[in-house]
Amino acid sequence: MTQTKLSSLTVTSKGQVTLSAKARRQLKIDKGDTLIEMLVGKCLVLLPESQVLSATMRKAQAALKAAGVKPEDILEEAKHVRKSKLKERYPGL
């Protein structure tokens, strides 16, 4: 089971907090990285955006593969959608 460690963070007048070096190391959070803020009831959860996006991307890739969709299919469909939107927006072209 994952070990839980509690620590307190102080909010500055600008609404900023400092994460401990240990937490940043363990989660591989570097200067300039983005965190996703999620409110769960009265709790605030911060998630490293890169990890959340990576997990989402893996799920999307698995779903596309299971559906038999190839990258070429997506690119071809994007071309059709783009042409359709252009005709809709600029009917005289």
N, C-alpha and C positions, 0 to 999 in steps of 0.2 A: 504494500500500500504506500502511496505517496505521503511523505512527511509534510506536515503543515507547520509553518512557522509564522507566528504573528509578530508584527513590529508596528510601531506607530510612525506616522508621517505627519509633518507639520505643513499646513497650507500657508503660503506667503500671502501678502496683500494683493499680489497679482494672480492668485489662484494656483500657484505652482507648488509642486511637491518634489522632493528628491528621493529617488529610489536608492536603496542600499547597493553598494558595489557588489555584494554577494548575490543579490537578486538579479542585478543586471548581468553578471557573469553566468549564472545558472540558466537564465532565459535568453542569453545571447542578445541582449539589448545594447545597442551602441548609440553614441551621440547622434542625434538627428533622426533616430528611428521613430516610427509612429505607433502609438498605442490606441487600441479601440476601447472606448469607454462604454460600459454596459451597466445600466441600473437594473438590479434585480430586487424588487421590493424596496427595502430601505438599505440595500447593500450596493456598493460601487465595486465593479470588477473591471480591472484593466487587463487587456489581452494584447500581446505583441501582434501588430497587424500582419507582419510577414508570416507568422505561424498560422494565423487564422486564414489568410489568403491561400497559403500552401495547402492546408487541409481542404478548403473549399475547391481549389483547383483539382486536387486528387479525386474528390468525389465527382466533380463534373466530368473529368476524363473517364472515370469508371462508368458513369451513366451513359456517356456518349458511346463508349466502346460496347457496352451491353446492348445499346440500341442499334449498333451497326453503323454509326455515323462516323465518317472519316473527315479529317481536316479539309480535304478538297471539297467535300459536300458543303461544309460551312462557308467556305470562301465563295463557292458558286452561288449559294443562296444569298450571301451578302451582296454580290454583284446585282442580282435580280432586285433585291430590296432597294438598293441604291438607285437603280434606274427608275424604279417605280416611284420613289420619293421625289426624284428630280422632275419626272413628268408631272407629278401632282403639284409640286411647288412652282414649276416653270412650264406651263402647258404649251407655250409657243416654241419651245426648243426642239 
